[in-house]
Amino acid sequence: MLLKSTLIYGPAILLTRLSALLFLVVATRLIDQTEFGLLTLVVTVGEMTDAAFTGWLRTSLLRLGGKGR
């Protein structure tokens, strides 16, 4: 079961991380420092909001997942 999940979700996670790295490289070349600072601020606030409002859901699903039956 773990191997199957890893084979399914692993590439999706890697693709997301690689695309974020590619975007970072492109963004540093195309936009100036002020715009990059604003982009960094927006991404940071978005990540903090995600952690605050949906992080508990991921944790509870991992902890309690599959025990409902």
MDAnalysis code that builds the backbone (N, CA, C; Angstrom):
import MDAnalysis as mda
import numpy as np

u = mda.Universe.empty(207, n_residues=69, atom_resindex=np.repeat(np.arange(69), 3), trajectory=True)
u.add_TopologyAttr("name", ["N", "CA", "C"] * 69)
u.add_TopologyAttr("resid", np.arange(1, 70))
u.add_TopologyAttr("resname", ["MET", "LEU", "LEU", "LYS", "SER", "THR", "LEU", "ILE", "TYR", "GLY", "PRO", "ALA", "ILE", "LEU", "LEU", "THR", "ARG", "LEU", "SER", "ALA", "LEU", "LEU", "PHE", "LEU", "VAL", "VAL", "ALA", "THR", "ARG", "LEU", "ILE", "ASP", "GLN", "THR", "GLU", "PHE", "GLY", "LEU", "LEU", "THR", "LEU", "VAL", "VAL", "THR", "VAL", "GLY", "GLU", "MET", "THR", "ASP", "ALA", "ALA", "PHE", "THR", "GLY", "TRP", "LEU", "ARG", "THR", "SER", "LEU", "LEU", "ARG", "LEU", "GLY", "GLY", "LYS", "GLY", "ARG"])
u.atoms.positions = np.array([
    [0.829, -1.193, 0.000],
    [0.000, 0.000, 0.000],
    [0.876, 1.259, 0.000],
    [1.944, 1.242, 0.793],
    [2.830, 2.397, 0.857],
    [3.546, 2.605, -0.472],
    [3.985, 1.538, -1.086],
    [4.675, 1.649, -2.365],
    [3.747, 2.204, -3.441],
    [2.517, 1.742, -3.452],
    [1.544, 2.217, -4.431],
    [1.286, 3.711, -4.241],
    [1.088, 4.136, -2.997],
    [0.861, 5.556, -2.708],
    [2.077, 6.391, -3.084],
    [3.255, 5.870, -2.813],
    [4.482, 6.590, -3.153],
    [4.616, 6.760, -4.660],
    [4.305, 5.711, -5.400],
    [4.393, 5.792, -6.856],
    [3.351, 6.730, -7.453],
    [2.220, 6.890, -6.781],
    [1.173, 7.775, -7.279],
    [1.453, 9.228, -6.891],
    [1.724, 9.463, -5.619],
    [1.842, 10.832, -5.128],
    [3.260, 11.395, -5.224],
    [4.251, 10.545, -5.284],
    [5.639, 11.011, -5.355],
    [5.912, 11.907, -6.553],
    [5.567, 11.469, -7.765],
    [5.815, 12.334, -8.922],
    [5.057, 13.665, -8.856],
    [3.857, 13.644, -8.320],
    [3.093, 14.892, -8.199],
    [3.787, 15.872, -7.254],
    [4.305, 15.364, -6.159],
    [5.007, 16.220, -5.209],
    [6.307, 16.743, -5.818],
    [7.045, 15.860, -6.487],
    [8.291, 16.286, -7.131],
    [8.043, 17.309, -8.237],
    [7.004, 17.090, -9.032],
    [6.685, 18.027, -10.102],
    [6.335, 19.403, -9.544],
    [5.605, 19.435, -8.452],
    [5.255, 20.704, -7.819],
    [6.499, 21.430, -7.336],
    [7.391, 20.707, -6.685],
    [8.624, 21.324, -6.166],
    [9.526, 21.811, -7.299],
    [9.660, 21.007, -8.343],
    [10.500, 21.403, -9.475],
    [9.926, 22.609, -10.221],
    [8.600, 22.650, -10.365],
    [7.994, 23.804, -11.036],
    [8.156, 25.064, -10.192],
    [8.101, 24.946, -8.875],
    [8.331, 26.110, -8.012],
    [9.769, 26.608, -8.142],
    [10.719, 25.695, -8.235],
    [12.117, 26.075, -8.420],
    [12.320, 26.748, -9.775],
    [11.720, 26.205, -10.812],
    [11.810, 26.802, -12.134],
    [11.193, 28.202, -12.143],
    [10.054, 28.353, -11.493],
    [9.412, 29.668, -11.405],
    [10.302, 30.669, -10.679],
    [10.965, 30.227, -9.628],
    [11.868, 31.098, -8.887],
    [13.011, 31.591, -9.774],
    [13.586, 30.689, -10.543],
    [14.681, 31.063, -11.444],
    [14.194, 32.061, -12.488],
    [13.037, 31.801, -13.078],
    [12.488, 32.698, -14.093],
    [12.103, 34.041, -13.482],
    [11.483, 34.024, -12.318],
    [11.035, 35.258, -11.675],
    [12.204, 36.162, -11.314],
    [13.303, 35.593, -10.869],
    [14.455, 36.427, -10.513],
    [15.074, 37.087, -11.741],
    [14.886, 36.504, -12.908],
    [15.441, 37.084, -14.138],
    [14.513, 38.118, -14.771],
    [13.206, 37.968, -14.590],
    [12.251, 38.806, -15.310],
    [11.729, 40.010, -14.535],
    [11.701, 39.942, -13.216],
    [11.119, 41.052, -12.453],
    [12.187, 41.726, -11.610],
    [11.920, 42.977, -11.255],
    [12.907, 43.716, -10.474],
    [12.778, 43.394, -8.984],
    [13.650, 43.994, -8.177],
    [13.715, 43.663, -6.755],
    [12.426, 43.988, -6.003],
    [11.809, 45.116, -6.316],
    [10.587, 45.521, -5.620],
    [9.454, 44.534, -5.879],
    [9.269, 44.170, -7.131],
    [8.218, 43.208, -7.470],
    [8.512, 41.834, -6.882],
    [9.781, 41.438, -6.857],
    [10.132, 40.150, -6.277],
    [9.869, 40.150, -4.771],
    [10.124, 41.274, -4.111],
    [9.823, 41.396, -2.686],
    [8.331, 41.270, -2.428],
    [7.525, 41.904, -3.279],
    [6.068, 41.800, -3.144],
    [5.612, 40.366, -3.387],
    [6.177, 39.712, -4.392],
    [5.853, 38.311, -4.660],
    [6.201, 37.430, -3.462],
    [7.355, 37.676, -2.868],
    [7.780, 36.914, -1.692],
    [6.810, 37.118, -0.533],
    [6.380, 38.355, -0.341],
    [5.426, 38.656, 0.729],
    [4.091, 37.950, 0.509],
    [3.605, 37.992, -0.711],
    [2.320, 37.344, -1.025],
    [2.414, 35.830, -0.834],
    [3.490, 35.227, -1.308],
    [3.662, 33.779, -1.161],
    [3.788, 33.399, 0.315],
    [4.527, 34.181, 1.085],
    [4.697, 33.893, 2.510],
    [3.380, 33.982, 3.261],
    [2.599, 35.029, 2.989],
    [1.291, 35.162, 3.642],
    [0.378, 34.006, 3.228],
    [0.429, 33.622, 1.960],
    [-0.380, 32.490, 1.503],
    [0.002, 31.190, 2.186],
    [1.296, 30.947, 2.339],
    [1.758, 29.727, 3.011],
    [1.357, 29.730, 4.490],
    [1.466, 30.870, 5.136],
    [1.087, 30.956, 6.551],
    [-0.420, 30.760, 6.718],
    [-1.196, 31.317, 5.800],
    [-2.654, 31.135, 5.845],
    [-3.013, 29.671, 5.621],
    [-2.356, 29.045, 4.669],
    [-2.590, 27.626, 4.406],
    [-2.258, 26.783, 5.635],
    [-1.140, 27.072, 6.265],
    [-0.746, 26.305, 7.453],
    [-1.725, 26.522, 8.600],
    [-2.211, 27.738, 8.743],
    [-3.112, 28.045, 9.854],
    [-4.509, 27.467, 9.657],
    [-5.004, 27.490, 8.432],
    [-6.390, 27.105, 8.211],
    [-6.599, 25.695, 7.681],
    [-5.607, 25.119, 7.014],
    [-5.808, 23.773, 6.477],
    [-4.781, 22.761, 6.977],
    [-3.761, 23.212, 7.663],
    [-2.751, 22.291, 8.173],
    [-3.327, 21.297, 9.161],
    [-4.275, 21.751, 9.974],
    [-4.891, 20.858, 10.956],
    [-5.657, 19.727, 10.268],
    [-6.224, 20.013, 9.098],
    [-6.984, 18.987, 8.388],
    [-6.063, 17.868, 7.897],
    [-4.916, 18.244, 7.334],
    [-3.958, 17.227, 6.885],
    [-3.472, 16.388, 8.059],
    [-3.170, 17.045, 9.156],
    [-2.678, 16.328, 10.338],
    [-3.729, 15.364, 10.872],
    [-4.966, 15.818, 10.953],
    [-6.008, 14.943, 11.490],
    [-6.294, 13.777, 10.550],
    [-6.239, 14.010, 9.241],
    [-6.449, 12.906, 8.301],
    [-5.334, 11.880, 8.377],
    [-4.097, 12.353, 8.541],
    [-2.997, 11.417, 8.686],
    [-3.105, 10.627, 9.997],
    [-3.534, 11.311, 11.034],
    [-3.595, 10.663, 12.346],
    [-4.795, 9.725, 12.465],
    [-5.943, 10.150, 11.956],
    [-7.158, 9.388, 12.149],
    [-7.653, 8.672, 10.884],
    [-6.953, 8.843, 9.782],
    [-7.397, 8.257, 8.517],
    [-7.507, 6.747, 8.575],
    [-8.634, 6.243, 8.090],
    [-8.840, 4.803, 8.034],
    [-9.355, 4.179, 9.319],
    [-9.549, 4.965, 10.372],
    [-10.012, 4.400, 11.631],
    [-11.515, 4.575, 11.814],
    [-12.194, 5.117, 10.803],
    [-13.624, 5.363, 10.934],
    [-14.494, 4.135, 10.769],
    [-13.934, 3.046, 10.292],
    [-14.757, 1.840, 10.054],
    [-14.617, 0.844, 11.158],
])
